[in-house]
């Protein structure tokens, strides 16, 4: 059986499209939006305000963790020992004591414990073509290196 040039072209194009889709549809993990019960227990070393309870403070710190990890950390990363400055809650709602170093460190250690628990994570698949920019940059570097080797830049010998 003989294949025509058109059939071979279509087959190559189909394989390229399948590989592109396979490489671009990747698993991704996020912290669950719902706070795990272990995150709120035991209570933080904090004096509740008139309007906010210890559960509200734990939930606010969990929300801060979800936002922070979405932007800065991925599942499998090791969290730093000390909490970053972005890991905080609204001081007007919870009072200045809620952002004290000991309260922030308390909830940061709770986050580090929850971080390693698979039940704290939600896995889903999403479209991600970041691998493509790395491939294009690699090809560009190769072309640049090949071009410099191809075109002599040394002075001509007489």
N, C-alpha and C positions, 0 to 999 in steps of 0.2 A: 504494500500500500504506500502510495506516494502522497506526501503532504505538499500543499502549495505554499508559496511564500506568505500569502495572506493568512492561511491557517496557522502557520508558525508565529506570525506577528501577533495574532489574536491570543494564541496560547501564552506567549511571553507576557503580553499585556495583562492577561487574566492572573497569571502567577504573581506578577508585580503588585497588582491590586490586592490580592489575597494576603501577600506578605506585608503590605502597608497596613492593612486593616488589622492583621494579627499583631503587628508591632505597636500599633497605636491605641488599642483598646486594652488598658492595663488596670490591674487591681489597685485600689487606693483605700487607706484606712483613716478614719476620723474617730476622735473620742465621741462616745455617745452623748447626745444632748441631755439625756436624763441622768441626773447625778446618781452614782451608785450609793447605796445606803451606808457602806463602810466609810465613805468620804465625810459624812456628817457626824460620825461617832468616833471617838468621844468628842465632847464639845471643846471649842477653841478657848484659849485663855483670854476672854474678851468680855467686857461688861455690856450686856444688851442695852440698846436705847429704848425709848418709849414705843417706837413704832416698828422696830425690827427685832426678830428673834434669832437665836443661834442657828436655826435651820435656814433662815433667810441669808445669813452671812455665809454659811457653807455653800448654799446654792449660788450666791454671787461669786464666790471664789471658783466654783466649778465652771460657771459661765466664762469667767476670765481665763481659766485654763483651756477651755474649748477654743476660744478666740485666739489665744496665744499659740497653741499648738497647731492650729490650722495655718497660721501665718509663718511660724518659725521652726517648728519641730515636726518630725515624722515618726511614725511607729517604728520602733527598733533603735531610734536615736537614744543616746544616754543624756538624760536631763542634767544640767549643771547642778552643783551642790547648793548654790544660793539662788534664790528666786530672782529673775530679771525684773527690772523696774516696771515693766508693763503688767506684771502679775500683781494686781491690786483691785480694790473695790472703790466705789464712790464714797468718799469721805463725808459728803453732805448727808447721805442717807444713813450711814452706819457710824459716824463719828470718827474723829482722828485716830482713836485707838485701834480701829479696825485695820488700819494700814501700818500699824507699828511693826517693827522688825520681828518681834516674837510671834505675832499672829500670822504674818506673811510666811514666816519660816514653818510654822505649824501646818498651814494648809499646803505649803510646797512639799513638805515631807509626806502628807497624805496623798498628794498628786503623784509623787514618786512611787508610792506603794501601788496606787491604782494603775499607773503607767504600765507595769509589767503584767497586769491581770488581763488575759484575753477577753474577759467579759466586759471590759470597759471600752472596747473598740467595736466599731461598725465597719464592715468591709463592703465595698461596692466597686464597680468597674466604671471607669470614665475614659473619655477620649483624651489622649495625651500624645502630642507630637513633638515633645521636647527632644526626643532622641534624634529627630530629623535635623535639628539645628547642629547637633554635635557631629552628625555625619557630613553635613554640608561644610562645616568648619574644617573637618579632617581632610576632605577633598580639596578645599581651598589651600590648606597648608601644603598638601602634597603637590598641588599645581605650582605654588609659589616656590617650593624647594626645587622642583623639577625645572622650572623656568630659570632659576638662578644657576642651576648646573648646566642648563642647555646653552644659555647666552653667556659668553665669556665676559667677565667684567674686569679681568686683568688687562694691563696695557699689552698691546701687541708686541711680540718680539720681532726684532729686525734681523 
